Amino acid sequence: MTSVAPKPLSTRIGDSRLAARLQAELEGDVLFDAASRGRYSTDASIYQIEPIGVVVPKTERDILRAIHVSAGEGVPILPRGGGTSQCGQTVGEALVIDTSKHLNKVVAFEPEARRITVQPGIVLDQLNKFLKPHGLFFPVDVSTSSRATIGGMAANNSCGARSIRYGNMVHNVHAIDAVLANGTECRFGDVPANLDGIDDPTYLDLIQRMRALGAREAEEIAARFPKLLRRVGGYNIETISPQGHNMAHLLVGSEGTLGFFRQIELDLQPIPPNKVLGVCHFPTFYQAMDTTRHIVKLGPSAVELVDRTMIDLAREIDAFRATTDRFVRGEPEALLLVEFAGEDGAEQHKKLNRLIQLLADHGFPDSVLEATDPAFQSDIWEVRKAGLNIMMSMKGDGKPVSFIEDCAVALEDLAEYTDRLTNVFKKHGTHGTWYAHASVGTLHVRPVLNMKSGTDIRKMRAIAEEAFAMVREYKGSHSGEHGDGLVRSEFHEPMFGSRIVRAFEEVKDTFDPDGVFNPGKIVRPSKMDDRSLFRYKPGYETSVPRTALDWSDWGGFAGAVEMCNNNGACRKADAAVMCPSYRATGDEKDLTRGRANTLRLAISGQLGPHAFTSDDLYDTLDLCVGCKGCKRECPTGVDMARMKIEFLHHYRHRHGVPVKEKLIAYLPRYAPVAAKLHFLVNLRDRIPGLAFLSEALLGFSRKRTLPTWSARPFKAAQKNNGVTNKPEVVLLADTFNTYFEPENLRAALRVLDAAGYRVHVPTMENTRRPLCCGRTYLATGLVDKAKETARATLDALKPFIERGVPVVGLEPSCLFTLRDEYLALFPGAETIALAGKAKLFEEFLAEEHAAGRLTVNLKPIAHKKALLHGHCHQKAFAAMGAVEQVLSLVPELTVETVASSCCGMAGAFGFEADHYEVSMKMAELSLLPAVRDAPDDALIVADGTSCRHQIHDGVAREALHVARVLDMALAP
């Protein structure tokens, strides 16, 4: 049977007509604009192919209708989940159907049978969260578990760290309900030898054809297929048997080329109650590889490699530095993370002791760090799971490139193979990074190359051909986990031989005779080094106006944008920091990755002229709340909060500054006057109709109360003027606490005074206005005004910084501006010195307490429990531990930290009518429900001004700054 290639775009119906038909027939989103197509043109691979359009189905019926419409018009269809494929499986000139937003539910669950049926868009971590109370989990534990969808994992035949025990997806998928290209729905599952019970003629025909193929090619399959667990290349035709087989296993690993997965039935496993982890240190990489074959004989559940490069890069990343320093001793060239897991805890400890003895016997005494605490083990695994993104955090154009990264060889060949491959890299003038699944001979190796360079792309081709030839020599697999896609499909012929490749084509043509589903993958592929398909195509250039902020650490603004490798860590759904607006909307546009991709397309001219200052790009960045979560949690260092400031600077220069933005930006300037007229400006929320008018005229939501101007603002004169031999500290009296909640500053002043400090409250030179960090100007893109304000603040603080006086602030967004944005406004020794001395109130007290210098006396208070919500910037800069420690100094007070992301207010964001609904969605994800559930007599603690306002508006409870809690506890 001959496959019919899709019609070229030039002969297809117009995009607008196709979009109109889909829009009329589907409930979900239909996205055909250039920016949306651009955001879906990439995955975590080196490729970029613009799709024809994007559908985000709301129901399973939407999938059926989209297939019907598209197939009827000859438009290819590309299923997509998290978009994290590393081989280009999820990019193509097709209609992309993204199941991750809505089709992510549990359909059926049988805990006794250890079975569950799910929709394809459910994410692995969310599935395991659902299963955990039942003592079960899905064991294919891919490192991208926070964003990998089950549909994508099944399509890719994913494996994970513990495949040595649990196998790959193909071993854990029981059945798949799929839609064929002609719209037929079939349930693919176990098929008995006699075909009893198979009534559907279409399904029966597929079974019989596949059995005939399997019987005909049995000898060739036996001769050409690698005898390894990690063989995921091509189609799984070796699973077909006339004695009975599972048709779902043929769909697993098919990369969306045979059918569209509607529901997937999975086999589950009990959660091992006891785990121990040994971190084995090796002086050379070769020794680690050579020892692996001996370690696996001890029966571990995982043996994972971490190499020297990954250790060094992890130590440069805030989120991983502390953990890495805890589990890495000295300067090893390689680590092996060896896990033992099972029912019997004593037995796991015995195995760990056997590991220690084994390494000693092989010449590595005292080389094993024992991790028996579950929390410590979890932290170590988080570093390992972030391996890809840690490797990709290298700055500059040269990056570790994925194209040979998951070749698999037998363990007895692993050391020699890796040594020979290292020499191949040296021969071509580069080096590689190594990590991952040593237990099964699959190492993620990535040569460092510049994909903008034709020379390096030629090197890529040469390295691939030499590496794959070596793999064939060892009778290994050229695709051991991440599939084929655009990278490896081309190499099936030398790997499997012509006859098997023709068999693969027969499978494709039997299921999809018109080539509708994801063409060009597995069979009839393009060349892996076809630069027209690359993200950085020939002639790729960026053009950015003179930047307002310093981007030299990234090699310029474009370099910072291009740090996004599309691996999608920002898609995680847990209640941490990143990315709160995406968690609220579920839209790719509102994701750090989506924003970075749109920025890259804009500055490289792919969205048309003036795209960088366009309304479309403004809309893309609009819901970024500047939480700085990506700054901390994105291992590649994408700082979208700072990028948005840069963008807004240029956007305002082109489009001007609306009145609402001016009111926000200039608040510190007019605050003294507004405070004097507090009785007038506070009327907005007291006289009916004024809130409605403020929304109509200015855009401030009538559903919000505005901050109340205090009748008694904090004054700089209210400071400690005691004896001069006390240790000094500067109290940064920010605008928000000065004019809206002065009681916080007064409380902080009393606490610092009681602790024996001489407190300075400096003001702007030649004025009594408080010092200002410039945050309101930055948030609205008025960077030049922010620089003026920052310059005045730096001048005022200079004499204190020169003599080493700490600068203590109450408002996280203001204080961390001194530690973050100031370094980009005025890079150099001056701002570095300030950043080193700027501390949150609680950070300062915690450090003083740890050093034994804090002498404040605290007594029990009436409240016995404090529910603590962290400001985004506290979490982004790892300051939550400090506020927890300081609250714990209050006798008899129990502190519970809410597992919350952004409160949703985010400065002025939540006050704006256009943002109100999203703001409340963010708050309702975790924060507001937790506050509602808190006992009436519990303290609610939140250090952010906007956080306290959101809690007040959302649940009518007063939240306190930690300074006020400590003030309440001051002993007489």
Order of alpha helices (4+ residues) and beta strands (2+ residues): alpha-beta-alpha-beta-alpha-beta-beta-beta-beta-alpha-beta-alpha-alpha-beta-beta-beta-alpha-alpha-beta-alpha-beta-beta-beta-alpha-beta-alpha-alpha-beta-alpha-beta-alpha-alpha-beta-alpha-beta-beta-alpha-alpha-alpha-alpha-alpha-alpha-alpha-alpha-alpha-alpha-alpha-alpha-alpha-alpha-beta-alpha-alpha-beta-alpha-alpha-beta-alpha-alpha-alpha-beta-alpha-beta-alpha-alpha-beta-alpha-alpha-beta-alpha-beta-alpha
